[in-house]
């Protein structure tokens, strides 16, 4: 879901964690990723919910530092076609 205002990604991530989603993907840059992380951490016991990064921001410093240098399309494929846990 696209964000509507500052802080909205935090709210969306916390809601996703609370609703039992298996994964949250942040499509954006460093600010969006920061908000999503804050939403997941604030979600308490679901703080370990996996998060994918789709680097479509202007700088993407975090993604670059983590070794994510793929196109957004490649990132989507990696995130949503990942092997199941334990495989």
C-alpha positions in Angstrom: 0.0 0.0 0.0 1.4 3.4 -0.9 2.1 5.8 2.0 0.1 8.9 2.4 2.1 11.0 4.8 5.2 10.9 7.0 4.9 8.2 9.6 2.4 6.2 7.6 4.9 3.4 6.7 5.4 2.9 10.5 1.7 2.6 11.0 1.3 0.2 8.1 4.2 -2.0 9.2 2.9 -2.2 12.8 -0.5 -3.1 11.5 0.9 -5.8 9.2 2.8 -7.3 12.1 -0.3 -7.2 14.3 -2.4 -8.9 11.6 0.0 -11.8 11.3 1.5 -11.2 7.9 4.6 -13.3 7.1 6.6 -10.6 5.5 6.7 -6.8 5.1 8.4 -5.2 2.1 9.6 -1.6 2.1 9.6 -0.1 -1.4 11.4 3.2 -1.2 14.6 4.7 0.2 16.3 5.1 3.5 13.4 7.1 5.0 10.8 4.5 4.1 13.0 1.6 5.3 13.5 3.5 8.6 9.8 3.9 9.1 9.0 0.3 8.4 11.7 -0.9 10.8 10.3 1.3 13.5 6.8 -0.1 12.9 8.1 -3.6 13.1 10.1 -3.0 16.3 7.2 -1.2 17.9 5.0 -4.3 17.2 6.5 -6.2 20.1 6.6 -9.9 19.8 6.4 -9.7 15.9 9.6 -7.6 15.7 11.3 -10.6 14.1 8.9 -10.5 11.1 11.0 -10.7 7.9 11.4 -7.4 6.0 12.3 -7.1 2.3 13.8 -4.0 0.8 12.9 -2.8 -2.7 15.3 0.0 -3.4 13.4 2.8 -5.3 14.6 5.8 -3.2 16.9 8.5 -4.4 20.0 7.4 -2.4 19.3 3.9 -1.1 22.4 4.1 1.2 21.2 1.3 3.5 20.3 -1.1 0.6 23.7 -0.4 -1.0 25.4 -1.0 2.4 23.6 -4.3 2.8 24.7 -5.4 -0.7 21.3 -4.9 -2.3 22.3 -3.6 -5.7 19.6 -5.1 -7.9 16.8 -3.4 -9.8 13.4 -3.0 -8.1 12.1 -5.8 -10.4 14.8 -8.2 -9.3 14.3 -7.2 -5.6 10.6 -8.1 -5.9 11.4 -11.5 -7.5 14.0 -12.2 -4.6 11.5 -11.2 -1.9 8.4 -12.9 -3.1 10.0 -16.0 -4.5 12.3 -16.8 -1.7 12.7 -20.3 -0.4 10.6 -21.2 2.7 12.3 -20.9 6.0 14.6 -23.8 6.8 15.3 -24.6 3.1 
